[in-house]
Amino acid sequence: MTQEMGESLMYSWLRHVKGCQIAQTNWKASPTWDMKYFMEAQDLYSRFLEDAKTQGPVEDECKISFKQSLYQTEIDVIGLNKTSLSHNGKIYAAEVAYHSDGLHYNKNGKNNSTGKVISKLIKNAVAVYAIWGNIEAEILFVTPVISNTLNVQIQSTIKILNGLASSYGLNYNFRFIANDDFKLRIIDPVYIMSQGVNDSSEMFLRAQKLLDISGVLSVKNNLKNPDSFDEFGAVGEIANKALRAVLSNKDINKKIIDGLQPLISSSTLTPLVNTVPHGLSNRYYKTPIMAKNGDFYLCNNWFMNKKTDLIDYIIGLL
């Protein structure tokens, strides 16, 4: 159940924080698919393993063929963000590990967590490459608790892995998220975006709303760090994602509109309007906010230096 909850959390994170239109848990490549980049992926796998072993610990692989390894690779949660027909899209592939006493993989009586994490990231990256090639991708390993010593060791090895990817000309970014970053990068953004989601089909969101309503656990009371909004992007993306989600369940009134006015970079525009003024369609986001009292269009012109003020404003609305 713990692992399922972790996968559900990342599923919600990909859908609502990263904007993936397609997301799936427990993903595996099908042997019926046309592996257009199979040979390149095989070469990439060999290069990664050879180069990574010279830089740091990597778990020894079983003596099976690359093809067997590829089809046995299971990615906990995978998502695709594709914004238009001309946009190649971006893949997110996330591995989730929950160990109550801190991340630990043991082999022959020794802690082999660094090798296991790096090996899994490489295998997941290669599985993505075999299907989509050199698409933009983020390959993640996420865990809530890990010792500081091990965290430092893995983060150092992740930098090496990203250096290798860059030297190969690969559009992949490897990330390891744990401890405080698990809350700031994963939990907090999902909580913020959940304010605009009424779908009860996602297990983690159901549990979170139940705990929030009952007062057993209040993420809002601990939501004071601006870093909790970093996963959304720049100030405009924070407005279009986080602010939009929070306003979705509000009655938008003059007080809310006036509070946003100093944060937009044009004194002649109104932050929220029911109807976009003629000739100003490029100054407002195309998708309206579905508030309790009707649809409102959100201005897309925000002061870059007002990011902290915007974050404080959003937290005040929660």
C-alpha positions in Angstrom: 0.0 0.0 0.0 2.9 2.4 0.8 4.4 1.8 -2.6 1.0 2.3 -4.3 0.5 5.6 -2.4 4.0 6.7 -3.6 3.2 5.9 -7.2 -0.2 7.7 -6.8 1.6 10.8 -5.5 4.0 10.9 -8.4 1.1 10.2 -10.8 -0.7 13.3 -9.4 2.6 15.3 -9.5 3.1 14.5 -13.2 -0.5 15.3 -14.1 -1.1 18.5 -12.2 2.3 20.0 -11.4 4.2 19.0 -14.6 1.1 19.2 -16.9 1.5 15.7 -18.4 -1.6 14.9 -20.5 -0.7 11.2 -20.4 0.5 9.4 -17.3 0.8 5.8 -16.4 2.0 3.8 -13.4 4.0 0.5 -13.7 5.0 1.1 -17.3 6.8 -1.4 -19.4 7.8 -1.5 -23.0 5.7 -3.9 -25.1 7.5 -6.5 -27.2 5.0 -5.7 -30.0 6.2 -2.1 -30.4 8.6 -1.1 -33.2 11.8 -0.2 -31.3 13.0 2.4 -33.7 16.0 3.4 -31.5 16.8 -0.1 -30.2 20.4 -0.2 -31.5 21.2 3.3 -30.3 19.7 2.5 -26.9 21.9 -0.6 -26.6 25.0 1.4 -27.4 23.9 4.1 -25.0 23.4 1.5 -22.2 26.9 0.1 -22.7 28.4 3.6 -22.7 26.6 4.6 -19.5 27.6 1.4 -17.7 31.2 1.5 -18.8 31.7 5.2 -18.0 29.6 5.3 -14.8 31.6 2.4 -13.3 34.8 4.3 -13.7 33.3 7.3 -11.9 31.4 5.6 -9.0 29.5 2.5 -7.9 26.9 1.0 -10.2 25.1 -2.2 -9.3 26.4 -5.2 -11.3 23.9 -6.4 -13.9 22.6 -9.9 -14.2 24.0 -11.9 -17.1 21.1 -11.4 -19.4 20.8 -9.9 -22.9 20.1 -6.2 -23.4 16.8 -7.1 -25.0 15.7 -9.1 -21.9 16.8 -6.2 -19.6 14.9 -3.7 -21.7 11.6 -5.6 -21.5 12.0 -6.4 -17.8 12.5 -2.7 -17.0 9.5 -1.3 -15.2 9.2 2.4 -14.6 7.0 3.2 -11.5 5.4 6.3 -13.1 5.9 7.8 -16.6 4.3 10.9 -18.1 4.3 12.8 -21.4 3.8 16.6 -21.7 3.1 17.5 -25.3 1.8 21.0 -25.8 1.1 21.0 -29.6 1.5 18.9 -32.7 4.8 20.6 -33.5 6.1 20.1 -30.0 8.1 16.9 -29.6 7.0 16.7 -26.0 8.8 15.9 -22.8 9.0 12.6 -21.0 9.1 12.2 -17.2 10.1 8.8 -15.8 10.0 8.5 -12.0 11.1 5.7 -9.7 9.6 5.8 -6.2 11.1 4.0 -3.2 9.6 4.0 0.4 11.7 2.5 3.2 10.4 3.4 6.6 13.9 3.6 8.2 15.5 5.4 5.3 16.5 4.3 1.8 18.6 1.2 1.9 19.4 -1.5 -0.7 21.7 -4.2 0.6 23.8 -6.6 -1.4 26.1 -9.2 0.2 25.6 -7.6 3.6 26.6 -4.1 2.4 24.6 -1.0 1.6 24.5 -0.8 -2.2 21.9 2.1 -2.4 24.0 4.4 -4.6 24.7 1.7 -7.1 21.1 0.6 -7.1 19.8 4.1 -7.7 22.2 4.9 -10.5 21.7 1.6 -12.2 17.9 2.1 -12.1 18.2 5.6 -13.5 20.3 4.4 -16.3 18.0 1.5 -17.2 14.9 3.8 -17.1 16.7 6.3 -19.3 17.6 3.7 -21.8 14.0 2.3 -21.8 12.8 5.8 -22.7 15.4 6.2 -25.4 14.5 2.9 -27.0 11.0 4.2 -27.7 11.3 8.0 -28.1 15.0 8.5 -28.9 16.7 11.8 -27.8 13.5 13.5 -26.7 13.7 16.0 -23.8 13.3 13.9 -20.7 13.6 14.0 -16.9 14.6 10.8 -15.2 13.9 10.8 -11.5 14.4 8.7 -8.4 12.3 9.9 -5.5 12.3 8.8 -1.8 11.1 10.6 1.3 13.8 9.6 3.8 17.5 8.9 3.4 20.6 9.4 5.6 22.4 12.7 4.9 25.6 10.8 4.2 24.0 8.7 1.5 22.1 11.6 0.1 25.3 13.5 -0.5 26.9 10.5 -2.1 24.0 9.9 -4.5 23.6 13.6 -5.4 27.3 13.7 -6.2 27.0 10.7 -8.5 23.9 12.2 -10.1 26.1 15.2 -11.2 28.5 12.7 -12.8 25.6 11.0 -14.6 24.3 14.4 -15.9 27.8 15.2 -17.0 27.9 11.9 -19.0 24.5 12.6 -20.5 25.7 16.1 -21.6 28.8 14.6 -23.2 26.7 12.2 -25.2 24.5 15.0 -26.5 21.6 13.6 -24.6 18.6 15.8 -23.8 18.0 14.0 -20.5 18.2 15.4 -16.9 18.7 13.0 -14.0 17.3 14.0 -10.6 17.3 12.5 -7.1 14.7 14.0 -4.7 14.7 13.1 -1.0 14.3 14.5 2.6 13.4 18.2 2.7 13.3 18.4 -1.1 10.7 15.6 -1.1 8.3 18.0 0.7 9.3 21.1 -1.2 9.5 19.6 -4.7 6.8 17.0 -4.5 4.3 17.2 -1.6 3.8 21.0 -1.5 3.3 21.5 -5.2 0.8 18.7 -5.4 -1.1 20.1 -2.4 -1.2 23.6 -4.1 -2.5 22.2 -7.4 -5.0 19.9 -5.7 -7.0 22.9 -4.7 -8.2 23.1 -8.3 -8.8 19.3 -8.7 -12.1 17.7 -7.8 -11.4 14.3 -9.3 -11.6 11.7 -6.6 -10.1 8.9 -8.7 -6.5 9.7 -7.6 -5.7 7.8 -4.4 -3.1 10.2 -3.0 -5.4 13.3 -3.5 -8.3 11.5 -1.8 -6.1 10.7 1.2 -4.7 14.2 1.3 -8.1 15.9 1.2 -9.4 13.6 4.0 -6.4 14.5 6.2 -6.8 18.2 5.4 -10.5 18.3 6.1 -10.1 16.4 9.4 -7.3 18.6 10.5 -5.0 15.6 11.2 -2.4 16.9 8.8 -2.3 20.4 7.4 0.2 21.0 4.7 -1.0 24.6 4.4 0.3 25.5 7.9 3.8 24.5 6.8 3.6 26.0 3.4 5.9 29.0 4.0 9.0 28.3 1.9 9.1 30.0 -1.6 11.1 26.9 -2.8 7.7 25.0 -2.7 6.8 26.8 -5.9 10.1 26.2 -7.8 8.7 23.2 -9.7 6.1 25.4 -11.4 8.8 27.5 -13.1 9.0 31.3 -13.5 6.6 33.9 -12.1 4.2 33.6 -15.1 4.0 29.8 -14.8 3.4 30.1 -11.1 0.5 32.4 -11.8 -0.9 30.2 -14.6 -0.6 27.0 -12.6 -0.7 27.6 -8.8 -2.7 30.8 -8.8 -5.2 29.3 -11.3 -5.6 26.2 -9.1 -6.2 28.1 -5.9 -8.7 30.5 -7.5 -10.7 27.7 -9.1 -12.7 27.1 -5.9 -13.0 30.7 -4.9 -15.6 33.4 -5.4 -13.5 36.0 -7.3 -14.4 39.4 -6.0 -13.0 43.0 -6.1 -10.7 42.4 -3.2 -9.0 39.5 -4.9 -8.7 41.4 -8.2 -7.3 44.5 -6.4 -4.8 42.4 -4.5 -3.4 41.1 -7.8 -3.2 44.5 -9.5 0.2 45.5 -8.2 1.7 42.2 -9.3 1.0 42.6 -13.1 3.3 44.6 -15.3 0.6 46.9 -16.8 -1.5 49.4 -15.0 -4.0 49.5 -18.0 -4.9 45.8 -17.7 -7.1 44.1 -15.1 -5.7 40.9 -13.6 -9.0 38.9 -13.9 -11.8 39.6 -16.4 -15.0 37.8 -17.4 -14.5 38.8 -21.0 -11.2 39.6 -22.7 -11.1 43.2 -24.0 -11.1 43.5 -27.8 -7.6 43.4 -29.2 -6.0 42.1 -26.0 -6.3 38.4 -26.5 -2.5 38.0 -26.3 -2.4 39.6 -22.9 -4.5 36.9 -21.2 -4.2 33.2 -20.9 -6.5 31.4 -23.3 -8.0 29.0 -20.8 -10.4 30.6 -18.3 -10.4 29.9 -14.6 -13.6 28.2 -13.6 -14.3 30.0 -10.3 -17.4 29.5 -8.2 -19.0 32.6 -9.6 -18.2 32.2 -13.2 -15.3 32.0 -15.7 -12.5 34.5 -15.4 -9.5 35.1 -17.8 -6.2 35.6 -16.1 -3.7 38.3 -17.2 -0.3 36.8 -18.4 1.8 39.9 -17.8 3.6 39.6 -14.4 6.4 41.5 -12.8 9.4 39.1 -12.6 10.6 40.8 -9.4 7.2 40.2 -7.8 7.6 36.4 -7.6 7.8 36.4 -3.8 4.8 38.7 -3.5 2.8 36.5 -5.8 3.7 33.4 -3.7 2.8 35.1 -0.5 -0.5 36.1 -2.1 -1.3 32.5 -3.2 -0.5 31.1 0.2 -2.8 33.7 1.8 -5.6 32.4 -0.4 -5.3 28.8 0.6 
